[in-house]
Amino acid sequence: METKDETLAPLLLRPSGKDYLWGGERLKEEYGKDLAISPLAETWECSGHPDGPSYVASGPYRDQTLREVVEEHPDWLGSKCDPDRGFPILIKLIDAAKDLSVQVHPDDDYARTHENGQKGKTEMWYILEASPDAKLVWGFEHKVNEKMLRKNIDRGCLSNDLHYVPVRKGDIFLIEAGTVHAIGAGILLAEIQESSNLTYRLYDYNRIDKNGRKRELHFDKAVKVLNMEPIRHTEQRHRAVHYYYGCSRELLCRCRYFETERIRVRKGFSFSVLSSSFQVLLCTEGEGGLETDGSNRPLRFRKGACIFIPAGLGRCHVIGECDLLKVRC
């Protein structure tokens, strides 16, 4: 008879941070991120990536990286995940005080062949806050080609080719690999993505970094992976909300890499974490506690907190009043 893993328990995480030049201070002021860098552009909330690991902030694994823990317990990823491919997803909070660069990410096949076996990057954005005039780039407005792009970048008029979308709180965007995109100023969002840090910049407004240099562009790589067709169907689609006693659930996105739900808890929310996949909770509003079978007391959390729940943990129950993003593979 199999014995239960006595260490199996939810892990409260502590993020790494990034001080990219376009960032702001809202992640400190509104989401409680106590990181000694400024600006604070991104926090990598649930990450096994070496460029920005997240750390365990509770329990017996405290101060270990999440990557170290799942390497010790590969079954905590779940049967759907290949432990030899590493931690499969990366969850961030992003505060764009200024426009991000216009960029594109490669797909898995290109990255595997041309970037030393790395993963490509498909990502999803969930808009947490947006200023009244905020907008983002999502795809091309019309069909383009390499010659046209190079000419318009040199002339500083690439914006003529880009499709701009106004955004508001609660919008979602699936940015598939190969899609040109850029987060606009005044947007704060949660990003769920493949565990990859491959970004090819097309244009960065000729900005100067903290070392007095223009940031590197990657035009030759970018044009090899870009989808140059005009983007279609960029309107926000109707999403069904299912109401239960104490909570509501809304499927935001399902793709081959991850599934994301929004859970609004007003009294309580119960769910099961099966052996097929780990799950992650990111609290975007309010506060609460996570109870599990056999736990003596709930794991308390508040706005900005991120919790990794190992595969196979079983029945879980959230108490309190909070909004959550629940992610699994």
C-alpha positions in Angstrom: 0.0 0.0 0.0 1.3 3.5 -0.9 2.1 5.9 1.9 1.0 9.5 1.7 3.7 12.1 1.2 3.6 13.9 4.5 5.3 17.0 3.0 2.5 17.4 0.5 1.1 20.9 1.2 0.4 24.2 -0.6 3.4 26.5 -0.9 3.1 30.2 -0.5 5.6 31.8 -3.0 7.8 34.9 -3.0 8.7 36.4 -6.4 11.8 37.7 -8.1 11.4 41.2 -9.5 12.6 43.1 -12.7 13.5 46.8 -12.9 12.9 47.3 -16.6 12.9 51.0 -17.6 9.2 51.0 -18.5 8.0 49.9 -15.0 6.2 51.7 -12.2 5.7 51.4 -8.5 2.1 50.0 -8.3 3.2 46.5 -7.5 4.7 47.8 -4.3 1.9 50.2 -3.5 -1.1 48.1 -4.4 0.0 44.5 -4.4 2.4 44.4 -1.4 5.6 43.6 -3.3 8.4 44.4 -0.9 11.3 44.3 -3.3 14.2 46.8 -3.1 14.3 47.7 -6.8 12.9 50.7 -8.6 11.1 50.8 -10.9 9.4 47.5 -10.2 8.2 46.5 -13.7 7.5 42.8 -13.2 7.3 40.2 -10.4 7.7 36.6 -11.4 5.2 35.1 -9.1 5.3 31.4 -10.0 8.5 30.6 -11.8 11.0 27.8 -12.2 13.0 29.8 -14.8 16.6 30.6 -13.9 16.2 34.2 -15.1 13.8 34.9 -12.3 13.0 32.1 -9.8 10.2 32.2 -7.3 11.0 31.1 -3.7 8.9 29.3 -1.1 7.8 31.6 1.7 6.2 29.1 4.0 6.6 25.7 5.5 9.6 23.3 5.6 10.8 24.4 2.1 11.0 28.0 3.1 13.7 30.0 1.1 14.2 27.2 -1.4 13.4 27.9 -5.0 10.3 26.4 -6.5 12.5 24.7 -9.1 14.5 23.0 -6.3 11.4 21.7 -4.7 9.8 20.2 -7.8 13.2 18.7 -8.8 13.0 16.9 -5.4 9.4 16.0 -5.9 8.8 15.7 -9.7 5.4 14.0 -9.1 4.2 17.3 -7.7 4.0 18.6 -11.3 1.4 15.9 -12.2 1.2 13.2 -14.8 0.5 15.7 -17.6 3.9 17.4 -17.2 7.2 16.0 -18.3 9.7 16.7 -15.4 12.6 16.5 -17.9 11.2 19.7 -19.6 11.3 21.6 -16.3 8.6 23.7 -14.7 6.1 24.3 -17.6 4.6 27.7 -16.9 5.5 31.2 -15.6 3.1 33.6 -13.9 3.9 37.3 -13.7 2.4 40.6 -12.6 3.4 43.4 -14.9 3.1 47.2 -14.3 3.5 49.2 -17.4 4.0 52.9 -16.5 5.3 53.4 -20.0 4.8 51.6 -23.3 6.7 48.3 -23.6 8.7 47.5 -26.7 7.0 46.1 -29.8 8.0 42.5 -29.8 7.3 38.9 -30.8 8.1 35.5 -29.3 9.1 32.3 -31.2 7.1 29.1 -31.1 8.5 25.9 -29.6 9.8 24.4 -32.8 11.8 27.5 -33.7 13.1 28.0 -30.1 14.1 24.3 -29.9 16.1 24.5 -33.1 17.6 28.0 -32.9 17.7 28.8 -29.2 19.5 25.8 -27.8 16.5 23.7 -27.0 14.5 26.4 -25.1 10.8 26.7 -25.1 8.8 29.1 -27.2 6.4 31.5 -25.7 2.6 31.7 -25.9 1.1 33.9 -23.2 -2.2 35.1 -21.9 -2.9 38.5 -20.4 -5.6 39.3 -17.9 -6.1 43.1 -17.4 -6.1 44.0 -13.7 -6.2 47.7 -14.0 -6.1 50.1 -17.0 -6.2 53.9 -17.3 -9.1 55.4 -19.3 -7.0 55.8 -22.5 -5.0 52.6 -22.2 -4.4 50.5 -25.3 -2.1 47.6 -26.4 -0.7 46.2 -29.6 -2.2 42.9 -30.7 -1.2 41.8 -34.2 -0.9 43.7 -37.5 -3.5 46.0 -38.9 -2.9 44.8 -42.5 -0.6 42.3 -44.3 3.1 43.2 -44.0 6.4 41.9 -45.3 10.0 42.2 -44.2 10.8 45.1 -46.5 7.9 47.1 -45.4 8.6 46.5 -41.7 12.3 47.4 -42.0 11.4 50.7 -43.9 8.8 51.7 -41.4 11.0 50.9 -38.4 13.8 53.0 -39.9 11.4 55.9 -40.5 9.8 55.6 -37.0 6.3 54.9 -38.3 5.8 51.3 -37.5 2.7 52.3 -35.6 0.9 52.5 -39.0 1.2 48.8 -39.4 0.1 47.8 -35.9 -3.4 46.9 -34.6 -4.2 48.9 -31.4 -6.9 47.7 -29.0 -8.3 49.8 -26.2 -8.4 47.8 -22.9 -10.3 47.9 -19.7 -10.2 45.9 -16.4 -11.2 42.3 -16.9 -10.2 41.9 -20.6 -8.3 38.9 -21.6 -5.9 38.4 -24.6 -4.3 35.2 -25.8 -1.0 36.2 -27.5 0.1 33.2 -29.5 3.7 32.7 -30.5 4.5 34.7 -33.7 2.0 37.5 -32.9 3.4 41.0 -32.7 2.4 42.7 -29.5 3.1 45.4 -26.9 1.6 46.3 -23.5 0.7 50.0 -23.4 1.3 52.6 -20.7 -1.3 52.6 -17.9 -1.9 48.9 -17.9 -1.3 46.5 -15.0 -1.9 42.9 -15.8 -1.3 39.2 -14.9 0.5 37.2 -17.5 0.3 33.4 -17.7 2.8 31.9 -20.2 5.1 29.1 -21.2 8.2 29.1 -19.0 10.4 31.0 -21.5 12.2 34.3 -21.5 12.7 34.5 -25.3 11.7 37.9 -26.6 12.6 39.4 -30.0 12.2 43.2 -30.0 11.2 44.9 -33.3 11.1 48.5 -32.0 11.7 50.3 -28.7 11.1 54.0 -29.5 14.9 54.7 -29.5 14.9 54.6 -25.7 18.1 54.7 -23.7 18.6 52.2 -20.8 20.1 53.0 -17.4 23.6 52.5 -18.9 23.0 55.1 -21.6 22.6 52.6 -24.4 19.7 51.8 -26.8 18.3 48.5 -26.0 19.1 45.7 -28.4 16.7 44.9 -31.3 16.3 41.5 -32.9 14.8 42.3 -36.3 16.4 39.4 -38.2 15.2 36.8 -35.7 11.8 38.5 -35.4 10.9 38.4 -39.1 11.6 34.7 -39.2 8.9 34.0 -36.6 6.3 36.8 -37.2 2.8 36.1 -38.4 2.6 38.8 -41.0 -1.1 38.4 -41.8 -3.6 40.9 -40.3 -5.1 39.8 -37.0 -8.8 38.8 -36.9 -11.4 38.7 -34.2 -9.8 41.0 -31.6 -13.1 41.9 -29.9 -13.7 40.6 -26.4 -15.8 37.4 -26.5 -18.7 36.6 -24.2 -17.6 34.5 -21.3 -20.0 32.4 -19.3 -20.0 32.9 -15.5 -21.2 29.9 -13.4 -22.6 30.8 -10.0 -22.5 28.6 -7.0 -23.2 29.0 -3.3 -20.4 31.2 -2.0 -18.5 31.8 -5.3 -18.6 32.2 -9.1 -16.3 30.6 -11.7 -15.4 31.8 -15.2 -13.1 30.1 -17.7 -10.8 32.8 -19.1 -8.5 30.8 -21.3 -7.7 27.2 -22.3 -4.9 26.4 -24.7 -2.4 23.6 -25.1 -0.1 25.0 -22.4 -2.4 26.1 -19.5 -6.0 26.7 -18.4 -7.0 29.8 -16.4 -10.2 30.4 -14.5 -11.3 33.5 -12.5 -12.8 32.6 -9.2 -14.8 35.2 -7.2 -15.1 33.9 -3.6 -17.7 35.6 -1.4 -18.2 32.9 1.2 -16.3 29.8 0.2 -14.9 27.8 -2.8 -14.1 24.1 -2.8 -12.1 22.3 -5.5 -9.9 19.2 -6.0 -6.2 19.1 -7.1 -5.9 15.7 -8.9 -2.7 13.8 -9.7 -2.8 15.0 -13.4 -1.6 18.6 -12.7 -0.5 21.0 -10.1 -2.6 24.2 -9.6 -1.7 27.8 -8.8 -3.8 30.4 -7.1 -3.0 34.1 -7.7 -5.0 36.5 -5.5 -5.9 39.7 -7.4 -8.3 41.2 -4.8 -9.2 40.8 -1.2 -7.9 38.2 1.2 -8.6 34.7 2.5 -7.3 31.3 3.6 -6.7 28.0 1.9 -7.7 24.9 3.9 -6.6 21.3 2.9 -7.4 17.9 4.3 -5.2 17.2 7.3 -4.1 20.9 7.8 -4.3 22.3 11.2 -5.0 25.9 10.1 -5.6 27.6 6.8 -2.8 29.1 4.8 -3.6 32.8 4.9 -3.1 35.1 1.8 -4.0 38.5 0.6 -4.0 40.6 -2.6 -0.9 39.8 -4.6 -0.2 36.4 -3.0 0.6 33.4 -5.2 0.2 29.8 -4.0 1.5 26.6 -5.6 -0.6 23.5 -4.9 1.1 20.1 -5.7 -0.6 17.6 -7.9 -2.5 15.0 -6.0 -3.1 17.1 -2.9 -6.8 16.4 -3.1 -9.6 18.5 -1.7 -9.0 22.2 -1.0 -11.3 24.9 0.3 -10.9 28.7 0.1 -12.5 30.9 2.8 -12.8 34.7 2.8 -13.7 37.3 0.3 -11.3 37.4 -2.6 -10.8 37.2 -6.4 -8.5 34.5 -7.6 -6.9 33.4 -10.9 -6.6 29.6 -10.8 -4.1 28.1 -13.2 -3.3 24.5 -14.2 -1.7 22.6 -17.0 
